[in-house]
């Protein structure tokens, strides 16, 4: 084992090492470049250049350590031998199993989506029936007690599940899925316990009347289902079928989880094409045509399952779940005819929707940070440190001691539930009664009569005292006898906007689609009422356009949202207007802040790699950000040296360098993973002398011995039991060394290296020297080396280039 570090006074191009900063050429920017090179000189000593970027992140409602995933093809000698030995029938089995798992993901996600809606419609429906019966008998106080009490009990159950059983299930889950597909793994992010709590908690939270949706959690649910099916078998449960072992790697699991995320959207909206586009536009970092086919196949299966089960329920076999339940707002009868004046109204909706959406994101970010403070910090000292860190945008405050327990999270859930119940039950009392619709064949809403005389009802109660899906149907309605008052729309928009902001972030599974659609549809319908006869567009179409503008302003998606809305409304004639609104709202909102999911990823401190390199990276080379000291292994290494390196560092990859007498000069043999070293040491296939085992080692091991275990059950250093004699023995690392790691020269632009790192979905990127005669490897770049806090911490003079 070698630890490469060079004293500053001995650093020159002829020395055996290191970062190569002295050899990196300037970018030709004159005096600025020369001053920058001088500022860079003191950083050439890797011993003092330690990566201090955060290794923990917020997942759900807790803080967990994170690590990267191995999406790269690890081409070791064992791997190559395994692929060469595979017969045609085994390759067919592998391909067949991929499609079989995609089928199972679609079936399971469709079934879960149906059960989710079935449970919500029945639980919330019976709650509203009880409330309505009490109100019809003028028992208004008992009605509020029943309404609020049921809501609080359901919310507390959802909060308790997230606080005690699976904290990773709290929130939407879409930022965590995005991070996983970007190459970031965290504790229990896709565990079976998270899946269970996500399903049950989402049902309870939505049934409790909280202003949350079940669509974001469905994406997380689909990803969890895919991860569970793609674990590659389990010895614990006797699932060790040889075919399943082919999926014991991160690459195949990534593809399955992409299919699961798309199936979650299809299950939530009955939008198979929208699900595929959502996975492509928002969730997935890496994409290819073969994955597109499997993802579309998965969403198609999900939709078929949902259709079949919904048709079964239309016969009255599912309680209160019948015609409605799933979000499907059929507006094919509305024919949008518009004039030039109407286009001006559409542009106005897009501009204001973008402004409101960016403001929504701003407030959500502030509320999430506030909830973090409320949940985690107790002492005044912690308060002072928290405020300092907040002002400096230093998110390491999460690692402070003095943390509050889960009971405070449940208390916060209870407070928000009571607040929501008071708003939903109390605000309708300030609205006036209006006559029941006549000539439409629709009954007067029973839940909305409140204090109204016979033949009248309260239109605000028909929105607040209703399920979110039915409230959206009322807002999207094009019937003339269902016009909502302007005051009603203003009150409902204000209440929904405010409650959506304060509710997101509490310890329950919560999605953002429904709150945003509710607020946007209300805003759009309000614009339609205010314009009155100035526009020929239908009020229901105004509501759709308002929802689209709000979705574009908050989530910043375009193609996927457009298709999802078209599949929801079943009206292709609205395509030009929805496209125009989405483009305008996204453009306006992008001028102020980022999309809601991107903001949450950053706030959770997940080291997400963006599709583009930051401008300041063009002023740096790859060798400028390498951290040290660099630890390398010889091709034939002493067991004790390996154990010492594993115990003293948390590195997950080590360069393997062959040295004389095995080679004429030091040369880079490849890269060995920490997980493979642990398995190799656990197998105890050691030798007393330094000798290359060659083909003998290939016969000792099986490639599946080094496959990645499921659910983080891999070996730890503490699991190894080696004697002192074994520590003095040697082991050949060549059979488990990736002999073709990706490498860049130290003078490559850091911007190019960052794009290469992301597009190839790498975990390690070796940096090699530009000049011969030095150590064959300069350093290793990981995703943390591309993080702004690390790069700008090393080179603060580049902050003005951000």
KESE-76340 format. One record per residue (C-alpha): residue in one letter; x, y, z. Coordinates in steps of 0.02 Angstrom, whole numbers, plus 50000, padded with zeros to 5 digits. Example, Ala and Ser with C-alpha at 12.3 -4.5 7.8 and 13.67 -1.06 7.14 Angstrom:
2
A506154977550390 S506844994750357 
END
This chain:
802
X500005000050000 X500615017249957 X500045034150023 X500505047249895 X500865064249971 X502235076649935 X502975090150048 X502795107349975 X504635110949968 X504995095149869 X503595097349744 X504185098049564 X503705089349402 X505075076249424 X504425069849590 X503445053549600 X501685060249627 X500375069549632 X499095082049589 X499965089249439 X499365106749475 X501055113949425 X500895106249253 X499155112949217 X499195126349087 X498255142649109 X496755146749004 X497515161448916 X496545174949006 X498035186349034 X498355193649204 X496835185449279 X497465168549225 X499205171549297 X498515177949462 X497365162949467 X498835151149438 X499775159449580 X498275157549694 X498205139349645 X500005135349689 X499815132849878 X498465119949848 X499605107649763 X499905097849921 X498535084849926 X498885080950107 X498055097350153 X496745096050017 X495375086150101 X493615085150033 X492525092350170 X490875091650076 X489445083850174 X489305064950174 X487565065150250 X485875070650182 X484075072350233 X483055057450173 X481215058750215 X481155065050394 X482875059350454 X484715062350419 X485705047650348 X487455044650278 X487505043350089 X488615034849963 X488705032949775 X488095018649669 X489135008349547 X488235011049382 X489855008349285 X490194991249210 X491534983849325 X492594973949201 X493624962749312 X494424946449254 X493044936949345 X491704947149257 X492504944349086 X492654925749117 X490834924949169 X490224933749011 X491324922948900 X490664907148981 X488824911848964 X487874901748836 X486544908348719 X485164901248828 X485824910648980 X485844926948883 X484044923448831 X483584920149012 X484324936849063 X483344946448930 X481754936648966 X481894940449152 X482094959049118 X480424959449029 X479624948149159 X480144959849299 X479484974749200 X477824965549186 X477784961949373 X478204980049414 X476754985849306 X475544973349384 X476044977249563 X476074996049541 X474374995949455 X473644985449595 X474374996749730 X473745012149639 X471985004849632 X471984999749815 X472645016849862 X471195025649776 X469935012849838 X470465015550018 X470515034550005 X468805035949924 X467995024650054 X468855031650210 X468635049850159 X466915046350089 X466225038650248 X467005052750349 X466085065550243 X464465055450251 X464525055650442 X464895074250441 X463505077850316 X462205067950414 X462595077550573 X462535094150481 X460875089950399 X460155087850575 X460855104950625 X462145096850740 X463555107950682 X464695106650834 X464625087350839 X464905087750652 X466505097850674 X467085086450816 X466795071150708 X467595079250554 X469105086150645 X469305071150760 X469355058650618 X470585069650523 X471745071250673 X471725052650712 X472115048150531 X473495061250522 X474285055550687 X474305037450624 X475175042950464 X476415053650562 X476785039750685 X477185027650545 X478405039950467 X479175045250633 X479445027950708 X479385014850570 X480095022550411 X480655040750418 X481255039150237 X479425037850184 X479015055750233 X478765068550097 X478505066149912 X479925054049877 X480225060949702 X481835070249754 X482505054149830 X482075044149674 X482915057349566 X484455056549676 X484515037449668 X484405037549478 X485785050549480 X486905038349575 X486575042649759 X486105029249885 X485495032150062 X484865021650206 X483125013950179 X482755025250032 X481915010649940 X481744997850081 X480204986750107 X479784996250267 X479805012450167 X478645004550038 X477414998850172 X477365015750260 X477285025050094 X475715015750043 X474805015850209 X475395033150261 X474855040750096 X473115033250115 X472955039950292 X473645057350252 X472525060150101 X471005053050191 X471375064950336 X470975079550222 X472745086450222 X473165096850069 X474325083549999 X474235071949851 X474565053549826 X475395055849656 X477165059849717 X477125045349842 X476535033949701 X478135037749607 X479135032949761 X478025017649785 X478335011649608 X480215013849632 X480155003949796 X479174989849712 X480454989149571 X481894988949693 X481094974849793 X480804964249638 X482554967949572 X483524962849727 X484194947549639 X483504935149763 X483674932649950 X484484918550045 X483504923550200 X481844919850115 X482474905550006 X482354915449843 X484014910149769 X483454905649594 X485004906749486 X484184918049358 X483864931349489 X485724932949525 X485964941849359 X485184957349439 X486364958849585 X487104974949516 X486644993449519 X486484995349330 X485014983449310 X484194989649469 X484305007349403 X483345002349246 X482014993449347 X481795008249465 X481595019749314 X480195008449255 X479445008749429 X479455027749438 X478595028949269 X477305015949323 X476955026349479 X476465041349372 X475415030249260 X474525023049412 X474205040349486 X473545048749329 X473075034249215 X474325042049096 X475515028849022 X476355040448897 X476485054249027 X477305041949146 X478655037649020 X478975056048982 X479025060349168 X480375047349196 X481335054049046 X481155072649083 X481195073549272 X481745057349357 X483065048349255 X484835054449231 X485345040849108 X484265034848964 X484345023648812 X483125016948682 X482994999448757 X482485007048923 X481165017448834 X480335001648768 X480314993048937 X479685008549026 X478255010548902 X477834992048920 X477774994049110 X476625009149106 X475485000648979 X475284985649096 X474914997349241 X473555006249144 X472764990049086 X472684983749265 X471895000049324 X470615000049185 X470084982349223 X469904985349410 X468965001749385 X467724993349268 X467434980249402 X467044993849531 X465795002849420 X464534989549462 X464484995549643 X465654982149708 X466894993849792 X465875004049916 X465965022549883 X467275020149748 X466335019949584 X466385032149440 X467725043049520 X469225039049625 X470665040149503 X471075057349436 X470275056849264 X469375072749214 X468485069149051 X468275085448957 X468165078748780 X466475087248758 X467255104448782 X467805111248614 X469035125648638 X468675139448515 X469725154948543 X470095171848469 X471605183248475 X470925191248633 X470835174048712 X472665171248672 X473085186948769 X472135179748917 X473095163448900 X474755172948900 X474195182349055 X473785165849142 X475505159149097 X476425174549162 X475475175749326 X475545156949348 X477435157449330 X477555171349460 X476405162349582 X477325145949553 X479035153349589 X478335161749744 X477605145049798 X479325136949781 X480105151049882 X478885148950026 X479015129950024 X480895131250039 X480745142950189 X479435132250274 X480475116350251 X481965124750333 X480865130950474 X480175113450504 X481945106850509 X482315119150648 X480705115050742 X481015096250730 X482855095550767 X483535109450877 X483235112651061 X484555122751152 X484895141251129 X486675136751079 X485985125950939 X484855140350890 X486335152350874 X487355139850773 X485855135850665 X485565154150624 X487395156550581 X487385141250468 X485755146850389 X486465163950344 X488025155750273 X487025142150181 X488005129050279 X486875113950294 X488015104450412 X486865111150549 X485915094950529 X487355085550610 X487215095250772 X486785086150932 X485285091051040 X483995083350925 X482155081850962 X481305065150951 X479915058750838 X478575064950958 X478885082850900 X478595077850720 X476945069850768 X476485085550864 X476815096050709 X475725084250606 X474335086150735 X474425105150731 X474355105850541 X472905093450539 X471905104050663 X472295119750564 X471705111450402 X470115105050483 X469715122350553 X469985130350383 X468975117250290 X467505117750411 X467565136050464 X467865145750303 X466275139750215 X465245148650350 X465825165150277 X465155160950104 X463375164650050 X462135151449995 X461695149649811 X460245140549727 X460485122349683 X460825118949499 X459215116149402 X458965107949235 X460635098849243 X460015082649322 X461225084949467 X460685083949648 X461005097849771 X462595093849869 X462125087050040 X463805090850119 X463685108950066 X462035114450140 X462735120550307 X461555134450364 X460715136050194 X458835135150167 X458085120950065 X458505122049880 X460155130949914 X461915125549952 X463605132749999 X464795132249849 X466335134749958 X465855119550062 X465735109449901 X467595112849879 X468265112250057 X467145098450126 X467545086349986 X468925075049927 X470295083449827 X469835073649670 X468015079049678 X468515096949715 X469565097049557 X468105089849459 X467025104149521 X468335116749468 X468555108749297 X466685107649271 X466025116149114 X464195115649163 X463325132449165 X462375128349324 X463965125449422 X464745142649418 X465715146349577 X465645163649651 X467155175149635 X467265176949825 X467225158149842 X468655156049719 X469705169449806 X469465161449978 X469785143849914 X471335149149817 X472065158149968 X471695143750085 X472345130249968 X473905140349925 X474315143250109 X473875125650169 X474855117550027 X476415127050081 X476315123550268 X475795105350245 X477215099750132 X478685095050242 X477785087450390 X478145069250432 X476845061150318 X476945054850139 X476425069950039 X476375074449856 X476365091449774 X475355088049617 X473635089149697 X473935105049800 X474675113549646 X473255107849533 X471965113649660 X472725130849678 X473065132649492 X471325127049439 X470545139249562 X471635153349499 X471235149249317 X469365148549348 X469485164949443 X470315173249293 X468915166549184 X467585173749298 X468455190649305 X468595191649115 X466775186849097 X466115190648923 X467805197148865 X468335179248828 X467455165248736 X468395151448826 X467445140048942 X467735141849130 X468265123649140 X469595126949008 X470195141949107 X470375130449258 X471405117949157 X472535131749093 X472735138749268 X473245121649333 X474485119849189 X475255136949223 X475445133049408 X476205116049374 X477435123749251 X477875137549374 X478245125649518 X478915109649439 X479675117049279 X479215101949173 X478475104649000 X478285089548887 X477785077049022 X476565089049106 X475775093248939 X475465074948898 X474875070749074 X473585084849068 X472985079248897 X472805061248958 X471885067549113 X470645078249017 X470475067448861 X470445083148754 X471795084048621 X471085100448554 X471815109348707 X473595104748657 X474115121748582 X473465131648731 X474245120148861 X475915120448770 X475885139448764 X475455141148949 X476785128749005 X478155137048903 X477715154448966 X477535149549149 X479155139749151 X480115153949067 X479455166849190 X479755155849343 X481525151149290 X481975169549304 X481735168749493 X482205151549560 X482345133249518 X481015119749508 X480285113349670 X481095096149660 X482795103549618 X482655115249766 X482205100949883 X483655090349818 X484845104649858 X484055108150028 X484205089750075 X486075091150033 X486015076949909 X487585078249798 X486585078649637 X487575080649475 X486745092949356 X486675090349169 X487775105449140 X489435110749214 X489545126749316 X490395141349225 X491825142349350 X492325124349309 X492995130349141 X494375139449236 X494975123449322 X495775107149272 X495375089849340 X496985089549440 X496505105449533 X495145097349637 X495855080149676 X495835076649862 X497175067649957 X498155058750017 X497945045749880 X498045027649940 X498545014349813 X498804995549823 X500084984549738 X499454970849623 X500064958349753 X499694966449920 X499934961450101 X498304957450189 X498774968450338 X499014983650227 X497294981250149 X496484979450320 X497354994950384 X496755005350235 X494974998950252 X494945002750438 X495725019950426 X494765026750276 X493015026450206 X493605026150026 X492615014949909 X493895013849770 X495795011149769 X496985011849621 X498014996149595 X499784999449536 X500944985749474 X502764988649522 X504444980249494 X504884965949492 X503184961949411 X503364976249287 X504804986549220 X504075002649290 X502565007249397 X500975006049293 X499135007749333 X498314990649332 X496564996949370 X495375000949511 X494754989449650 X493154992449748 X493034991949937 X491584979649931 X492614967649825 X494094968849943 X492984964250090 X492304949050000 X494064943849947 X494734945150125 X493234935850192 X493564921350073 X495344920150142 X496164913949982 X497904920150033 X499674915549987 X501244915750093 X502304923349955 X502084937549832 X501574928249675 X500324930949536 X498944917949545 X498324920749368 X497054907949306 X497144898649471 X496214912849557 X494864912749425 X494484894649467 X494394898649653 X493054911849640 X491374914349558 X490864931349489 X489254930449591 X490294929949750 X490674948249716 X488914953349663 X488114967449760 X486954961249898 X485214968349914 X484614981650036 X486344986250099 X486714969450181 X488514969150123 X490054964950224 X490814977650343 X492604978550405 X492014973050577 X491334956950501 X493084950950453 X494004939250572 X495824937850523 X497244930750627 X498954938650645 X499704925450531 X498414929150396 X498794947750410 X500594944150357 X500064934550202 X499804941150026 X498334941649908 X498244944249720 X497084958749679 X497134956849489 X495594945349472 X494464958249558 X495264973849484 X494314983749355 X495634983749220 X494784996949114 X494265011349227 X493835027949149 X495315039749154 X495645057949111 X497265067449101 X497565079749242 X497505094649124 X495755090849060 X494505104749093 X493515101449251 X491935106049156 X492255092249028 X492675079949167 X491035084049258 X489985081249102 X490925065149064 X490685059249244 X488805062049238 X488435055649065 X489375039449095 X488575037549268 X490265035149352 X490725033049534 X492605034949513 X493615044049381 X495485041249383 X496605056249348 X498265051949267 X499815063049245 X500175072349086 X502055069649093 X502945052749106 X504075047549248 X502845051349385 X501655040749486 X500455032649359 X498915039849446 X498705057649511 X497075055249603 X495265049649595 X493765060749564 X492105056449644 X490455065949637 X490925075349796 X492415082849706 X491235091449584 X490145099149720 X490195118249728 X490625118749913 X492195108449880 X492755117049721 X492425134749781 X493145130549950 X494795126549864 X494675141249745 X493665155149827 X494305167549698 X493125159449572 X491535163549667 X491225178649556 X491165166849406 X489615157849473 
END
